[in-house]
């Protein structure tokens, strides 16, 4: 008998577009709720709204054009930068143009496949410590999203910032949560493109959080520079490499402001995306006992049969489950660009100045691109079916030159954590809890993910 497919929670597509005030309210509350049925059925929609010309692109060829073939014509849009830059500064995630290219060249050597593979055992060591911490808990019910955020921060301390973050991981986790709930939320004044000098209420509420991050980063950088100045042996981690980073074309080091912005980016956004991916994966497994049994069997057999950096190669079922979780709940639900010059996508004219939206959340559930798109079905990432997925129909980490520089790091980390925790524990959603995805820059479960833990 065929098992009944599990359909994870997602907003129900709207029948009609929202009016101006409904659109504003939805963008502020939860942007992924804005899509209509037409967005899930048509690959390119172009029109004019109260905010100007807009295009929503879910055509893989069009996605490729925006992010790769005509990449230079599509810059980061102003609304996105107004939301992100107060917290993340002008780091790799928010820089544009030549400034972005310079930073990307400087940081690329830090995330080569060889460099990422070298982090694998340290990731596993931190994860094993996390397993032991979980074993010692008196309370076997906890918020999985908080626990994964703590664990991914501890992995950062073993890899990218191996002298530590100078503060308890839980402090960083709480600060990141405050950031996403205040500074990182869409503000009405930003939507209306009002002058910057007009105060944004949520940003003012988040000012203390931003100052906390600045002090934390200053302490991290200061401690490492003091060690180097005293002739100490600095660990060859991301922090040291950032301090030494040079543009391979000019030989110039990274400006101080960009250095600090990238540290905040890697600590904040870097750990948050992986933590969310793991939280969603454990939730999906708790609702699909057949797939959880397959992952457990594969983990029992394969976890300790080779080096940690080759887990994805010898554990295809576990990898497929992770990839399906990233399809259903991609780290960034919406990506936006502004067209610098006129263009054409999918036979539709794109005017200069048009805001072009590519939503991975929408793209990954599009009716024309996926079979049973709303179902949890890791089989689509196994065997020949995986080969049939268009590269630009599945973009959990973006695509083209601006694809997430830490993608390989995040996927390796997620595989290691998923395998080690599944080998020892089984997690179940707390009865009665209603799961709802909400976008706060990253796609996270609203109100957390309360789960119970049982030792296998």
C-alpha positions in Angstrom: 0.0 0.0 0.0 1.4 3.4 -1.0 2.1 5.7 2.0 0.1 8.9 2.2 2.3 11.9 1.3 2.9 14.4 4.1 2.1 18.0 3.1 4.0 20.4 5.3 2.4 23.8 6.3 2.6 26.7 3.9 0.4 29.7 3.2 -2.6 29.0 1.0 -2.2 30.9 -2.3 -4.5 33.9 -2.6 -7.2 34.0 -5.3 -6.7 37.7 -6.0 -3.9 40.2 -5.5 -4.0 42.3 -2.4 -4.9 46.0 -2.4 -2.3 48.6 -1.3 -3.0 48.4 2.4 -3.4 44.7 2.5 -0.1 44.4 0.6 1.7 46.6 3.0 0.3 44.7 6.0 1.2 41.4 4.6 4.8 42.4 3.7 5.3 43.6 7.2 3.7 40.5 8.8 4.9 37.7 6.6 6.0 38.4 3.0 5.6 34.8 1.8 1.8 35.1 2.3 1.6 37.6 -0.5 1.6 35.2 -3.5 -1.6 34.4 -5.4 -2.6 31.3 -7.3 -1.4 32.9 -10.5 2.1 33.3 -9.1 2.3 29.5 -8.5 1.0 28.8 -12.0 2.5 31.4 -14.3 6.3 31.7 -14.7 6.6 35.4 -15.3 4.2 38.1 -14.1 4.9 41.8 -14.9 2.8 44.8 -13.9 2.6 48.1 -12.1 1.8 48.6 -8.4 1.6 51.5 -6.1 5.3 50.9 -5.5 6.3 51.0 -9.2 6.9 48.4 -11.9 7.2 44.9 -10.5 8.1 41.5 -12.1 8.0 38.1 -10.4 10.1 35.5 -12.2 9.7 31.7 -11.7 10.9 30.7 -15.2 14.3 28.9 -14.8 15.6 30.5 -17.9 14.5 33.9 -16.6 16.1 33.1 -13.2 19.3 32.3 -15.0 19.1 35.5 -16.9 18.7 37.6 -13.7 21.4 35.8 -11.7 23.9 34.8 -14.3 23.5 35.6 -18.0 22.6 39.3 -17.5 23.8 39.5 -13.9 25.4 43.0 -14.3 22.0 44.5 -15.2 20.4 43.5 -11.9 21.6 45.2 -8.7 20.5 44.7 -5.1 17.4 46.7 -4.6 17.1 49.7 -2.3 14.4 48.3 0.0 16.5 45.1 0.7 19.6 47.3 1.5 17.6 49.6 3.8 16.5 46.5 5.8 19.8 44.7 5.9 22.5 47.4 6.1 21.7 48.8 9.5 22.7 45.4 11.0 25.0 43.8 8.5 26.8 46.9 7.3 28.5 46.8 3.9 29.6 43.2 4.0 29.5 40.6 1.3 25.7 40.1 1.6 24.9 43.8 1.1 27.7 45.2 -1.0 27.2 45.8 -4.7 29.1 46.6 -7.8 32.9 46.8 -7.6 32.8 46.9 -3.8 31.1 43.4 -3.9 33.5 42.0 -6.5 36.5 43.1 -4.4 35.1 41.5 -1.3 34.2 38.3 -3.1 37.7 37.9 -4.6 39.2 38.4 -1.1 36.9 35.9 0.6 36.7 33.2 -2.1 39.9 31.4 -1.1 38.5 30.9 2.4 35.6 28.7 1.1 37.3 26.4 -1.5 36.2 22.8 -1.3 39.6 21.9 0.1 39.3 24.5 2.9 35.7 23.5 3.7 36.7 19.8 3.9 39.4 20.7 6.4 36.7 22.0 8.7 34.8 18.7 8.8 36.4 17.0 11.8 36.1 20.2 13.9 32.4 20.4 12.9 32.0 16.8 14.0 33.9 17.4 17.3 31.6 20.3 18.2 28.5 18.2 17.2 29.6 15.3 19.4 30.0 17.8 22.3 26.4 19.0 21.5 25.2 15.4 21.6 26.7 14.9 25.1 25.1 18.2 26.3 21.7 17.0 25.1 22.2 13.6 26.9 22.7 15.6 30.2 19.4 17.6 29.9 16.9 17.0 32.6 14.2 18.4 30.4 13.7 16.4 27.2 11.4 19.0 25.7 12.9 22.1 24.1 12.8 24.5 21.2 14.6 22.8 18.4 15.3 26.1 16.6 17.0 27.5 19.7 19.0 24.3 20.2 20.2 24.2 16.6 21.1 27.9 16.7 23.3 27.2 19.8 24.9 24.2 18.2 25.7 26.0 14.9 27.2 28.9 16.8 29.4 26.4 18.7 30.5 25.0 15.4 31.5 28.5 14.3 33.7 28.6 17.4 35.4 25.4 16.4 35.9 26.4 12.8 35.7 30.0 11.6 36.3 31.7 15.0 38.3 29.0 16.9 39.5 31.3 19.7 35.9 31.7 20.6 33.3 34.4 20.2 34.2 36.1 23.6 30.6 35.5 24.8 28.4 32.6 25.5 26.7 31.2 22.4 23.3 31.6 23.9 23.9 35.4 24.1 24.6 35.5 20.4 21.6 33.4 19.7 19.3 35.7 21.7 20.9 38.8 20.0 20.3 37.3 16.5 16.7 36.6 17.4 16.2 40.2 18.6 17.8 41.4 15.4 15.4 39.5 13.2 12.4 40.6 15.2 13.3 44.3 15.2 15.9 45.7 12.7 15.3 43.1 10.0 11.6 43.4 9.7 10.0 45.4 6.8 9.2 48.9 8.0 6.3 51.0 6.6 8.6 54.0 6.0 11.0 51.8 4.0 8.2 50.4 1.8 7.1 54.0 1.1 10.7 55.0 0.4 10.5 57.9 2.8 13.8 59.8 3.6 16.3 58.0 5.8 16.2 60.8 8.5 12.7 59.8 9.4 12.9 57.4 12.4 12.0 53.7 11.9 10.4 52.6 15.2 11.5 48.9 15.0 15.0 50.0 14.1 15.1 52.3 17.1 14.0 49.3 19.3 16.8 47.3 17.8 19.5 49.9 18.4 20.7 48.2 21.6 21.1 44.9 19.7 23.2 46.5 17.0 25.4 48.2 19.6 25.8 44.8 21.3 27.0 43.3 18.0 29.5 46.1 17.4 31.0 45.6 20.9 31.2 41.9 20.4 32.9 42.2 17.1 35.4 44.8 18.4 36.3 42.4 21.2 36.8 39.5 18.8 39.0 41.5 16.4 40.9 43.2 19.2 41.7 39.9 21.0 43.0 38.3 17.7 45.1 41.4 16.8 46.6 41.5 20.3 47.6 37.8 20.0 49.2 38.4 16.6 51.0 41.5 17.8 52.4 39.6 20.8 53.9 37.0 18.4 51.4 34.3 19.4 50.4 31.5 17.1 47.1 32.6 15.6 44.8 29.7 14.5 44.3 29.5 10.8 40.6 30.1 10.9 38.2 32.5 9.2 39.1 35.4 11.5 42.8 35.2 10.8 42.2 34.7 7.1 39.9 37.8 7.1 42.5 39.9 8.8 45.1 38.7 6.2 42.7 38.8 3.2 43.9 40.6 0.2 42.3 41.3 -3.1 44.2 39.0 -5.5 44.1 41.7 -8.3 45.2 44.7 -6.2 47.0 43.2 -3.2 45.0 45.5 -0.9 43.7 44.3 2.4 40.0 44.5 3.4 38.9 47.9 4.8 38.2 47.9 8.5 34.5 48.6 8.0 34.1 45.8 5.6 36.0 43.4 7.8 33.7 44.0 10.7 30.6 43.8 8.5 31.6 40.4 7.2 32.3 39.1 10.7 28.7 40.1 11.7 27.4 38.5 8.5 29.1 35.2 9.1 28.2 35.0 12.7 24.6 36.2 12.3 23.3 35.2 8.9 25.8 32.3 8.6 24.7 30.3 11.6 21.0 31.3 11.3 20.5 29.7 7.8 22.0 26.4 8.8 20.1 26.3 12.1 16.8 26.9 10.3 17.6 24.2 7.7 18.3 21.7 10.5 15.2 22.7 12.4 12.9 22.2 9.4 14.6 18.9 8.6 14.0 17.4 12.1 10.4 18.7 11.9 9.8 17.0 8.5 11.3 13.7 9.7 9.1 13.8 12.8 6.1 13.9 10.4 7.3 11.2 8.0 8.2 8.0 10.0 9.1 6.1 6.9 11.8 8.6 5.9 13.0 8.9 9.4 13.5 5.1 9.6 15.5 5.2 6.3 17.7 8.0 7.6 18.3 6.2 10.9 19.2 3.0 9.1 21.6 4.8 6.8 23.2 6.7 9.6 23.6 3.6 11.7 25.4 1.9 8.8 27.4 4.7 7.2 28.2 7.4 9.7 31.6 6.0 10.9 32.7 4.3 7.7 34.7 7.2 6.3 35.9 10.8 6.9 33.3 13.4 7.9 33.8 15.5 4.7 32.4 12.6 2.6 29.2 12.1 4.4 27.1 13.4 1.5 28.7 10.9 -0.9 28.0 7.8 1.3 24.6 8.9 2.7 22.4 9.8 -0.3 19.1 9.3 1.5 20.0 11.7 4.3 21.3 14.2 1.8 18.0 13.9 -0.2 16.0 14.6 3.0 18.1 17.7 3.7 17.8 18.9 0.1 14.0 18.4 0.2 13.8 20.4 3.5 15.7 23.2 1.7 13.3 23.0 -1.2 10.2 23.4 1.0 11.8 25.9 3.4 14.7 27.7 1.6 16.8 29.9 3.9 15.9 33.1 2.0 12.2 33.1 0.9 12.5 36.1 -1.4 15.4 37.5 -3.4 15.0 40.9 -5.2 16.9 42.9 -7.8 16.4 46.2 -9.6 16.8 46.3 -13.4 19.4 48.9 -14.3 18.5 48.9 -18.0 15.5 47.6 -20.0 15.5 43.8 -20.6 13.2 40.9 -21.7 12.4 37.9 -19.6 10.1 35.1 -20.7 8.8 37.2 -23.6 7.9 40.0 -21.2 9.4 43.5 -21.3 11.3 44.6 -18.2 11.6 48.4 -17.9 14.6 50.0 -16.4 13.9 50.5 -12.6 11.6 47.5 -12.4 11.9 45.5 -9.1 12.4 41.9 -10.1 11.5 39.3 -7.5 12.7 35.7 -7.6 11.2 33.9 -4.6 12.9 30.5 -3.9 9.9 29.7 -1.7 7.6 30.2 -4.7 10.0 28.8 -7.3 10.4 25.5 -5.3 6.6 25.0 -5.1 5.7 26.2 -8.6 3.1 24.0 -10.3 4.8 24.0 -13.7 8.2 22.9 -12.3 7.6 20.2 -9.7 5.4 17.1 -9.4 3.3 17.3 -6.3 5.2 20.5 -5.3 3.6 20.8 -1.8 4.4 17.3 -0.7 7.4 16.2 1.3 9.1 13.7 -1.1 12.9 13.3 -0.9 12.7 10.8 -3.7 12.8 13.7 -6.1 16.5 14.2 -5.1 17.4 10.5 -5.6 18.7 8.7 -8.7 17.7 9.9 -12.1 15.0 12.2 -10.8 17.6 14.5 -9.2 19.4 14.8 -12.6 16.1 16.1 -14.1 15.9 19.1 -11.8 16.8 22.3 -13.6 19.7 24.1 -11.9 17.7 27.3 -11.8 14.5 25.8 -10.5 16.2 24.9 -7.2 18.2 27.7 -5.7 18.1 27.4 -1.8 21.4 29.3 -1.7 20.8 31.6 -4.6 22.6 31.3 -8.0 25.2 32.8 -10.3 28.1 34.9 -9.1 26.2 35.9 -5.9 25.4 32.4 -4.9 26.0 32.1 -1.1 29.8 31.8 -0.6 29.3 29.6 2.4 27.0 27.1 0.7 29.5 24.2 0.8 30.3 25.0 4.4 26.6 25.0 5.4 25.7 21.8 3.6 28.7 19.9 5.1 27.8 21.2 8.6 24.1 20.3 8.2 25.0 16.8 7.1 27.3 16.2 10.0 24.8 17.5 12.6 21.9 15.7 11.1 23.8 12.3 11.0 25.2 12.6 14.5 22.0 13.6 16.2 19.9 11.1 14.3 22.3 8.3 15.2 21.6 8.9 18.9 18.2 10.7 19.3 14.7 10.7 17.9 12.8 14.0 17.9 9.0 14.5 17.8 6.9 17.6 17.5 5.1 18.6 20.7 1.5 17.6 20.4 -0.8 20.4 19.6 1.8 22.8 18.3 0.9 24.5 15.1 3.8 25.0 12.7 3.9 28.1 10.5 6.7 29.4 8.4 7.4 33.1 8.7 9.9 35.2 6.8 12.2 37.4 8.8 15.0 37.7 6.2 15.4 34.0 6.7 12.5 31.5 6.7 12.0 30.4 10.3 9.2 28.7 12.2 7.0 31.2 14.0 7.2 30.8 17.7 10.0 28.2 17.4 9.8 24.5 17.1 9.0 22.7 20.4 10.1 19.1 20.2 10.6 16.2 22.6 13.7 14.1 22.5 14.1 10.3 23.1 17.3 8.3 23.1 17.2 5.6 20.4 
